[in-house]
């Protein structure tokens, strides 16, 4: 049995962490002894909640936190040491176990931390969840050199989409890199979607979007597009599920533009899928995504997707893209694809079977098979 450690920054439930929890719960426990190592005990982001990962994973999964950052003194001391001390020494102080495989499951601190592992016998993998062009397009030569030195210490870097992989290789072409798509437990999501949400389906065409309410998700321009449609007299309902730093700004916009009867902000939901049955389409308004997990989740419930155009969305929707449901990555693009759906709702109905079929490409079992082959054989093909 191989001992595997997955490193994350803190126990929040963002997209990458959700992917990780799904993966560890599906890895074969007869082959892998799995530990999740969170560098910090609590969220380092003021608007993001901390979760009890132990309640979200199978009983055979171990959970370790290295720094209790709820203690301000410990948090400041660690950050000072991290900035000024040899990171290999810090690793030796904090990591007592010897793992066969060490996985940095997020960019930034986890990747740097594992790169400084003193365990010379472990296989090391780094997961990428975002378009690296965004990270490095304005980077200094020194910054890129430092990043290169970090990634050189890994046996392989894993991108969650072909675009993520390719964007990494544009900067670091000599680093081994491959793609393993994020997986979705299709049957679990569909089961959760059956739960009662205590809301009635509207007679109006209803849209839904799920995600952290932060600038990169583009919710400001989504509301502007819907406001233009409302001013033209078109009727609709929009459900926004999530929480984040921009929530108050969006609420003010809704109030100031008299959209209260059309747009509902439902906040953070442990089970957003139960609302999908009320909806005719899912809208992804993101400026960019490393993968777009919520898009897959919507499609798995037979909810057609309207989206801004970014590279990885084409990988997800390439077979069911009717040409009209992927719009220019702008407010204008969103306005046009949503208007088309409102004027011709039959087009949305035609995408339902295609959406269900396309989601099968991202079944969790395919992702787990690829991960297990990588961990067992080091197969980089």
C-alpha positions in Angstrom: 0.0 0.0 0.0 1.3 3.4 -0.9 1.1 6.3 1.5 -0.1 9.5 -0.3 -0.2 13.0 1.1 -2.3 15.7 -0.6 -1.3 19.3 0.5 -3.7 22.3 0.5 -3.4 25.8 1.9 -6.5 25.8 4.2 -9.7 23.9 4.7 -12.0 25.9 2.6 -14.4 24.4 0.1 -13.4 26.1 -3.2 -13.4 24.3 -6.6 -10.0 22.7 -6.1 -10.8 21.5 -2.6 -14.1 20.0 -3.8 -12.2 18.1 -6.5 -9.7 16.8 -4.0 -12.4 15.6 -1.6 -14.1 13.7 -4.5 -10.8 12.2 -5.5 -9.7 10.9 -2.1 -13.1 9.4 -1.4 -12.9 7.4 -4.6 -9.3 6.2 -4.5 -9.0 2.5 -3.8 -8.3 2.2 0.0 -6.7 -1.2 -0.5 -4.0 0.5 -2.7 -3.6 3.9 -1.0 -3.3 5.2 2.5 -4.4 8.8 2.1 -3.7 11.9 4.2 -4.9 15.5 3.5 -2.4 18.0 4.9 -3.7 21.5 5.4 -1.0 24.1 6.0 -3.5 26.2 7.9 -6.3 25.1 10.1 -8.7 27.9 9.2 -9.4 29.9 6.0 -6.9 32.5 5.2 -9.6 34.5 3.3 -11.9 36.7 5.4 -15.0 36.1 3.3 -14.5 32.3 2.9 -15.7 29.8 5.4 -13.6 27.0 7.0 -15.0 23.4 6.7 -14.6 20.3 8.8 -13.0 18.1 6.2 -13.3 15.1 8.5 -17.0 15.2 8.1 -16.7 15.2 4.3 -14.3 12.3 3.7 -14.4 8.6 4.2 -13.3 7.3 7.6 -10.0 5.9 6.2 -8.8 9.4 5.2 -6.4 11.1 7.6 -6.6 14.9 8.2 -3.6 16.9 9.4 -3.3 20.6 10.0 0.1 22.1 10.4 -0.5 25.6 11.8 -3.4 26.8 13.9 -3.9 30.2 12.4 -6.8 31.0 14.7 -4.0 31.9 17.1 -2.7 35.3 15.8 0.7 34.8 17.4 1.3 31.4 15.8 0.1 32.7 12.4 2.4 35.7 12.5 5.3 33.6 13.7 4.9 31.0 10.9 4.6 33.6 8.2 7.7 35.3 9.4 9.6 32.0 9.5 8.2 31.0 6.1 9.5 34.3 4.6 12.9 34.2 6.2 13.9 30.6 7.0 15.0 27.8 4.8 11.8 26.1 3.8 13.3 22.6 3.9 14.0 23.2 7.6 10.4 24.2 8.1 9.2 21.1 6.2 11.4 18.9 8.4 10.0 20.5 11.5 6.3 20.1 10.5 6.2 16.8 8.5 7.1 13.8 10.6 5.7 11.0 8.4 7.4 9.6 5.3 5.1 9.4 2.3 5.6 7.5 -0.9 3.8 10.2 -2.9 3.4 13.9 -2.1 0.9 16.0 -4.0 0.7 19.8 -4.0 -3.0 20.1 -4.9 -3.0 23.8 -5.4 -0.7 26.5 -6.8 1.2 28.9 -4.5 2.2 27.9 -0.9 1.4 24.1 -1.2 3.4 23.8 -4.3 6.4 25.7 -2.8 6.1 23.7 0.4 6.2 20.3 -1.2 9.0 21.4 -3.5 11.1 21.8 -0.4 10.3 18.3 0.9 13.3 16.6 2.5 11.8 13.2 1.6 14.0 12.4 -1.4 12.3 9.1 -1.9 8.8 10.4 -2.5 7.2 10.9 -6.0 6.1 14.5 -6.2 3.2 15.9 -8.3 1.8 19.4 -8.6 -1.8 20.1 -9.7 -2.7 23.1 -11.7 -6.2 24.5 -11.6 -5.9 27.8 -13.5 -4.8 29.3 -16.8 -1.1 30.0 -16.2 -1.1 32.9 -18.7 -3.0 34.8 -16.0 -0.4 34.0 -13.4 2.7 34.8 -15.5 1.9 37.2 -18.3 3.3 40.2 -16.3 5.8 38.2 -14.3 9.4 39.4 -14.0 12.2 37.2 -15.2 13.3 36.6 -11.6 9.8 35.4 -10.7 9.7 33.0 -13.6 13.2 31.7 -12.7 12.0 31.0 -9.1 8.8 29.3 -10.3 10.9 27.2 -12.7 13.2 26.0 -9.9 10.2 25.0 -7.8 8.5 23.0 -10.6 11.8 21.3 -11.6 11.6 19.4 -8.3 8.4 17.6 -9.3 8.2 14.4 -11.2 5.2 15.7 -13.1 2.8 18.6 -13.2 -0.9 17.9 -13.7 -3.2 20.3 -15.5 -7.0 19.9 -15.1 -7.6 20.8 -18.7 -5.6 20.8 -22.0 -5.6 24.6 -21.9 -4.2 24.6 -18.3 -1.4 22.2 -19.4 -0.6 24.1 -22.5 -0.6 27.5 -20.7 2.0 26.0 -18.3 4.2 24.6 -21.0 4.4 28.0 -22.8 6.4 29.2 -19.8 8.1 25.9 -18.7 8.4 23.7 -21.8 11.0 21.4 -20.2 8.8 20.4 -17.2 6.9 17.1 -17.6 3.2 18.0 -17.7 0.0 16.0 -18.5 -3.7 16.5 -18.3 -6.1 14.7 -15.9 -9.6 16.2 -16.2 -11.5 16.9 -13.0 -14.1 14.2 -12.3 -17.7 14.5 -11.2 -19.7 11.9 -9.3 -22.6 12.0 -11.7 -24.9 9.7 -9.8 -24.3 11.5 -6.5 -25.1 14.9 -8.0 -28.2 13.6 -9.7 -29.4 12.1 -6.4 -28.8 15.4 -4.5 -30.7 17.2 -7.2 -33.8 15.4 -6.2 -33.9 17.0 -2.8 -36.7 19.4 -2.1 -35.6 23.1 -2.4 -38.9 24.6 -1.1 -39.3 26.7 -4.2 -41.8 26.6 -7.0 -40.7 26.5 -10.6 -41.3 29.9 -12.3 -43.3 30.1 -15.5 -40.5 32.5 -16.7 -37.3 31.1 -18.3 -35.1 30.6 -15.3 -31.3 30.8 -15.2 -28.9 29.7 -12.5 -25.3 30.3 -11.7 -23.1 28.9 -8.9 -19.8 30.1 -7.6 -17.7 32.3 -5.4 -18.9 35.9 -5.8 -15.6 37.4 -6.7 -14.5 39.6 -9.6 -13.1 36.7 -11.8 -16.6 35.2 -12.0 -17.9 38.2 -13.9 -21.2 38.5 -12.0 -21.2 42.3 -12.3 -21.4 42.1 -16.1 -23.9 39.2 -15.9 -26.3 41.5 -13.9 -25.7 44.3 -16.4 -26.6 42.0 -19.3 -29.8 40.9 -17.5 -30.7 44.5 -16.6 -30.5 45.4 -20.3 -32.9 42.6 -21.1 -35.3 43.6 -18.4 -35.3 47.2 -19.8 -36.3 45.7 -23.1 -39.3 44.1 -21.5 -38.0 40.5 -21.5 -39.1 38.4 -18.5 -36.8 35.9 -16.7 -35.7 34.6 -13.3 -32.1 34.4 -12.3 -30.8 32.4 -9.2 -27.3 33.3 -8.0 -25.9 30.7 -5.6 -22.7 31.5 -3.6 -21.0 33.9 -1.4 -18.0 36.2 -1.5 -16.4 39.6 -1.5 -18.6 41.1 -4.2 -22.0 40.0 -2.7 -22.9 43.3 -1.2 -22.0 45.1 -4.4 -24.3 42.8 -6.4 -27.1 43.2 -3.9 -26.9 47.0 -4.2 -27.0 46.8 -8.0 -30.1 44.5 -7.9 -31.8 47.0 -5.5 -30.8 50.1 -7.4 -32.0 48.7 -10.7 -35.3 47.2 -9.4 -34.3 43.6 -10.2 -35.5 42.2 -6.9 -38.4 40.3 -8.5 -36.2 38.8 -11.2 -32.9 38.1 -9.5 -32.6 36.1 -6.3 -29.3 35.7 -4.4 -29.6 32.5 -2.4 -26.2 32.6 -0.7 -23.9 29.7 0.0 -25.7 26.4 -0.3 -24.4 23.0 0.7 -26.5 21.4 -2.0 -26.9 23.8 -4.9 -28.0 21.0 -7.2 -31.5 20.9 -5.7 -32.2 24.2 -7.5 -31.2 22.9 -10.9 -34.7 21.3 -11.4 -36.2 24.8 -11.4 -33.9 26.1 -14.1 -33.9 26.1 -17.9 -30.2 27.0 -18.3 -27.0 27.5 -16.4 -25.0 30.7 -17.0 -21.2 30.8 -16.7 -20.1 34.4 -16.8 -16.4 33.9 -15.8 -13.6 35.9 -17.2 -11.6 32.6 -17.2 -11.7 29.2 -15.6 -9.0 26.5 -15.2 -11.7 23.9 -15.8 -15.3 24.9 -15.0 -16.5 22.3 -12.6 -20.0 23.8 -12.0 -20.6 23.7 -15.8 -20.1 19.9 -15.7 -22.3 19.6 -12.6 -25.2 21.5 -14.4 -24.8 19.4 -17.5 -24.9 16.2 -15.5 -28.4 17.2 -14.3 -29.6 18.0 -17.9 -29.3 21.8 -17.5 -28.0 23.4 -20.8 -25.1 25.8 -20.4 -24.7 29.4 -21.7 -21.1 30.6 -21.3 -18.5 33.2 -22.0 -15.8 32.0 -24.3 -12.6 30.9 -22.6 -10.3 28.0 -23.7 -11.3 25.3 -21.3 -15.0 25.8 -22.0 -14.5 24.5 -25.5 -13.0 21.3 -24.1 -16.2 20.8 -22.0 -18.8 21.8 -24.5 -17.2 20.9 -27.9 -19.8 18.3 -28.8 -22.9 20.2 -27.8 -21.9 23.7 -28.8 -24.6 24.9 -31.1 -22.6 28.0 -31.9 -25.0 30.4 -30.1 -24.6 29.3 -26.5 -20.9 30.3 -26.2 -20.6 34.1 -26.4 -17.9 36.6 -26.6 -16.2 37.0 -23.2 -17.8 40.3 -22.3 -21.1 41.8 -21.1 -22.1 42.1 -24.7 -21.5 38.4 -25.3 -23.5 37.4 -22.3 -26.4 39.8 -23.4 -26.6 38.2 -26.8 -26.6 34.5 -25.8 -29.1 35.1 -23.0 -31.4 37.0 -25.3 -31.2 34.2 -27.8 -32.3 31.7 -25.2 -35.2 34.0 -24.0 -36.4 34.5 -27.6 -36.0 30.9 -28.7 -36.3 28.7 -25.6 -36.7 25.6 -27.8 -33.0 25.8 -28.5 -32.4 25.2 -24.8 -34.6 22.1 -24.8 -32.6 20.7 -27.8 -29.4 20.9 -25.7 -30.7 18.8 -22.8 -29.8 15.3 -24.2 -26.5 16.6 -25.5 -25.6 18.1 -22.1 -26.3 14.8 -20.4 -24.2 12.9 -22.9 -21.3 15.3 -22.7 -21.1 15.2 -18.9 -20.3 11.4 -19.1 -16.8 12.3 -20.4 -16.0 13.7 -16.9 -17.3 10.8 -14.8 -15.2 10.5 -11.6 -14.3 7.0 -12.4 -12.2 8.1 -15.4 -10.3 10.7 -13.3 -9.6 8.1 -10.6 -8.4 5.5 -13.1 -5.9 8.1 -14.4 -4.7 9.2 -11.0 -4.3 5.6 -9.8 -2.3 4.6 -12.9 -0.1 7.7 -12.3 0.5 6.9 -8.7 1.1 3.2 -9.2 3.1 3.2 -12.4 4.3 6.8 -12.8 2.7 6.5 -16.3 3.1 10.0 -17.9 1.6 9.0 -21.3 
